[in-house]
Amino acid sequence: MCNKLFTLIIYLMIVMGVANAANEVTEADIAKNGAKVGDKVGKKKWTKGNISDVGGNNINDVINKLKLGGGDNNNIVSYALMTLDSPADQKDRTLHTGSDDAIKVWLNGKVVQEVKKNRGAGNFQEQKNVDLKKGKNVFLVAVYECGGGWSMFVGIDANYTTSGGQKFKFSGGVPDKITKGWLWMSVSTAGKCGANATEHDWLSDPGDNVAPVGGPGDKITGPWLWVTTPAQPCGAAATHTDLLDKVTKGRVTEKKVAKSGPNTRVKVGKVRWTPGKISAQGGNNIQEIINKIKLGGGGDDNNITSYAYITVVSPKAKAASMYTGSDDSIKVWLNGEEVHAKAVNRGAGDFQENFKVKLQKGDNPLLVKVGECGGGWSMFVGFSSDVKGLKFHTKPPNLAVDSTNKLVTVWGKIKNPS
């Protein structure tokens, strides 16, 4: 009996191991065998979509349209997949590519082009000779994005029909771009980007590859409560320095404000927390509100950091996706906990990243820090569009008090030990 049970357990382990192996996704497997609409990578699904043959941000446009991303996507890789049906074997046909930023191309399971550069692109940029076999050819293109534009331009001067229905004929010149019927996937590159991300197989390691339901919602315009502090060093270098603590010598700290909201009667340096509504657009919206409420120098402020506070009121406890974008660096606290930090010097006119948070029922204190070095100074904050019924105010949060182990409770335990 024991031997039979042992044999059964071993058999089940083998079967489960085979099943798990079958469920694994790798670049090598997709590049050789392809994928179908609806196949999953993490929690996202391969989705069919067309890409424009012009523009320096055409990947970003299609990824957002297919709800595989949201806003200005950064630190991310796109995979575009299709088959090319060739009427015969064709040798030394010219592959044309262009990309923002780095690019890698597979044909029938083999890497045939790789450019490890962070660059912009609005058209073809390089060529490589490739061979097509008679029949179906699996064609996979990965484009690795850091920041700014995100684009892809691909074509092959040969005779073939794509799985998207486009027909191409060999001309000996520059071909039209392949635009129709690609299967798309996007994966966060977990802190790496562009040229630095090309060596990793992101399909096999998708991490928290979750497409927020419905994409980004409206931006939170406020009014928020604002203060500013000098920052030297500035931007990315000041992200993890508590400037509130530094300016007030410990009377006000990031941790205290993030947990309980600001005390508007207490000065932060020479300024007080001041209400103001920020624009939902533009690459300088913080500067505009700071000038309006007179917390800056009145012109183009540099080497400075803003803190913006608001209380988010949720009708119920809920897991949610939060979206942010910033010029330059950003740090976010929700309910007293740091939930996001991006120590970068960059520009922004929209959302740039999203991440998971947990809203509690009732008041949720939200603090956002944006560091500025020079140029534009902007902030964009919001939740995914599936998060409904949120309200906002700038009063101190009404937080539930946990009475566990308070004095009365401890005294009760002394009288009635359990």
C-alpha positions, 0 to 999 in steps of 0.5 A: 500500500505504501509503495503504491501511494509513494508511486502515485505521489511521484507520478503526480509530481512529475505530471505537475512539473510537466504542466508547470513547464508547459505553462512557462513563457519564454522569449525563445518559445514565443520567437519559435512557436508564436502565441495566440490572442488571449494567451497570458504572460503574468496577468496580461494577455496577448492582444491584437492591434495595429500600429501607426507607420509614423510618429515618435510614440506609436508604440505608446499609442497602441499599448495604451489603446489596448490597455496594456499600459497607461499614460507615458509608459517608461521602464517597459518593453513591448513585444510585437508578434506576427507570422509572415507567409512566404511563397518560397525560400528567399535568401538575403532579403533586407530587414529594415528597423527603427526604434525608440529606444533599443530593439531586438528582432527574432525570425523563426526563433533566431535573433536576427537584429539587435541594437542596444541604444537609447535613441529616438526614432520616427522611421527606419534606421538600420538594415540587416539581411535575413532569410525567409523560408517557404511557408509560415515565418514567426516574427517577433520584435521587442522594443525596450523603453526608458523615457520620452518617445516609444516607437517601432518601425519594421519592414522586410523587402521580400515577397510575403503576406502577413498574418494581419493581411498586408501583402508585400512584394520584393522591390530592391528598395525601402519597403512599406512598414508592417503595421496591421495585425500585430499581437502585443504584450508589454512587461515592466522592466523592473528598474532597468530600461532601454539598452540596459534591459535587452539581455533579460528575458522579460516574458519569463519573468513578468513580475507584477505584470498587471494591466490596471482595469480600465486604464488611468482615471482622472488626475487629482487636481485638488485643491491640495495643501502645498509647501516648498523647501529648498533642495541642494542637491536637487531632484533625484539626489534629494528624493530620499532626504527628509527636507521637512525634517531638515528645514524644521529641525524635526518639528515637521517630518515626512513621516508625520505628515504622511500619516496624520496630515499637515498642521497648517498652523506650523511653518515649514521654514518660511512658508505655511501649508497653503491650499491650491488647485493644480492643472491636469495638464502641462509640463510646468503645472507645479510651478504655476500653482506655486507662483499663484499661491506665492510659495516660490520666487515668482519666476522659474524656481530651481533647486526646490522641492514641493510637498502636496497633501490631500485626504482621499476618501474611499467608500470601501476598502479596495486594492487599486492601481495608482498613476503618477508622473513627475518633473523631476523626481517623485515620492508618494506616501499613502496611509503613512506608508511609502508606496512609490519612489522614482529618483530620476531627473526627467520631464513629464506632461502626463502619467508615466508609471502605475503601481498597486496600492490599498485604499482603506474605507474612509480617509486615506492620507496622501502625500506627494513629494516632487523634486525640481532641478531646472526646466519644467516642474510638474506633477500628475497623480490619480487612480485607475478608472475602475476606482469609483466614488472617491472624494477629496479634502484637505482636512486632517484625516479621520483615522480609526483608532486601534485600541489594542493594548491601550491602557484601559485594555491592558488594565482589563487584561490584568483584571481578567487575564485570558 
